[in-house]
Amino acid sequence: MSIVELDGPPELGPLYRRAAIRALPRIGLVPGSDRRPPIEVLPDVELVLRGVVVDRGRLAEYDRVCGFRLSDRLPVTFPHVLATPLAMRLMTSPEFPYPVVGLVHVANRITVTRPLDAGDRFDLSVRAVDLRPHERGRQFDVVAVATVDGVEVWRDVSTYLRRGRASGPSGSAPRDVPPPASATWKVPARVGVDYARVSGDRNPIHTSRLGARLFGFPRPIAHGMWSKARCLAALEGRLPDAYTVEVAFKRPILLPGTVAFAATPGETFALHDPKSGAPHLTGTIS
């Protein structure tokens, strides 16, 4: 594996423009311009950014958008937004086999071994691993790691699905039974734009009605990582200093919308449609 050390966080604007250009053949606007490598192989490279410093103003705004109390302690989901520019740089490189626009974020797992504070300086690394078959196409993981003085303190594994011809075993999944709700949340339309502003994830399916429609959604959808963060904000003060939290993103939350939240002490949590019971997110804490 080759290691590429970056001088600073990549600018997301040019990366999203590059991603949009690669996506055009998928939506039929520029036939034949997709320059994907003919062989589906993930690039064997790790991007590293050293000496990351947290912007306290951005942290405070993130806390507000996601529902956390204002604090210098980083929510476990916050380093994910700091790693997003590195992940985008990796996934928009010419060597990456798939256009990033159109990938489906299906799961995320975060392990924290001790809390990170806004005063900490840490190193971030990102790589893509484990391209594997899936019943709806292919999937892979983007792994981000934060270290302090060479010691790993935070690890984030995001699983993405590239839809396509089935390449793995299929079978009917068991029907999800929604747990009893402990709260009902109104999710305003502005959540997509607000989270895009603080996270840097400006995928148009979250911020634009037209962009959402181009990819089959009747209106913008909430970011999956916002929904995970909002659930953890509801559990704030009840979580240990070291734990793993894993979620599966089931169905998108259309904006504006209403969701039901449910949690069992220290074990599981979920978001579902309060009328139909259809799941939006299921999560476990260990």
C-alpha positions, 0 to 999 in steps of 0.5 A, a space after each residue: 500500500 502506498 501512503 500519500 501525506 496531504 498538506 491540508 484538507 482537500 477542498 470539497 468544491 472541486 471534488 464534488 464538481 469532479 464527482 458530478 462530471 463522473 456521474 453524468 453518464 449514469 443519468 444520461 447527460 454525457 454518454 460515453 464520458 465515464 473513464 472508469 478502469 475496466 477492472 473493478 479494483 480499489 486503489 491500494 492507497 492510504 491518504 493521511 492528514 497530520 495535525 488536524 485541529 478542530 474549529 470550535 465554531 464549526 463544532 458548535 454549529 455541528 452540535 446545534 444541527 445534530 442536537 448535541 449539547 454544546 461542549 468541547 467533547 467531540 461527538 463520536 460522529 464529528 471526526 467523520 465530517 473531518 475525514 469526508 474531504 479525504 474520503 472524497 479525494 480518494 473516491 473521486 480519483 481516476 483510479 477509483 472504479 466507481 462514480 461516487 455520486 450514486 453510491 449508497 451508504 448502507 452502514 456505518 460503524 464507529 469505535 472510540 477508545 477514549 473521548 476526543 476533545 476540541 483541544 486535541 491534535 490528531 492525525 487522520 487516515 483514510 483508505 478503501 478496502 474489502 471490495 466484495 459481492 452483494 446481492 444487489 451489486 458490489 460493496 466496499 468499506 471506507 475506513 477512517 482512523 484518528 490517532 493521537 501520538 501514534 495511538 488509535 483512538 477512533 475508527 470509522 467504517 462506512 460501507 457503500 453499495 454500488 448497485 448493479 448485477 447481483 454478485 452475491 447470494 440473495 434471500 428474503 430479509 426478515 420483516 423489521 418489526 418497529 420497537 415501541 417509540 419513545 419520541 417522535 421528531 419533526 425533521 424540517 426541510 432545512 436539515 439537508 442544507 444545514 447538515 451539508 453546510 457543517 459537514 461539507 457533504 453537499 451531495 445534491 440528493 440532500 440539498 436540491 429537489 432537482 438533484 433528488 429527483 435525478 436519482 429517483 427521490 421525490 424530494 431531498 433526503 436527510 444525510 444518513 450520518 445526520 440521522 445517526 448523529 441525531 440518535 446519539 444526541 438523544 442518548 447523550 450522557 448515557 454512553 460510556 467513554 469507550 464503545 462501538 456504535 454500528 448502524 444500518 441505513 434502511 430507508 431514506 428520510 424524505 425532507 420534511 418528514 416525521 420519524 419515530 425514535 426508539 431505544 433500549 438501555 445500552 443496546 439498540 436504537 432505531 428510527 422508523 416511520 411512525 405511520 407505516 413502521 418502515 425502518 429508516 435506521 437500526 443501530 446497536 451499541 456495544 
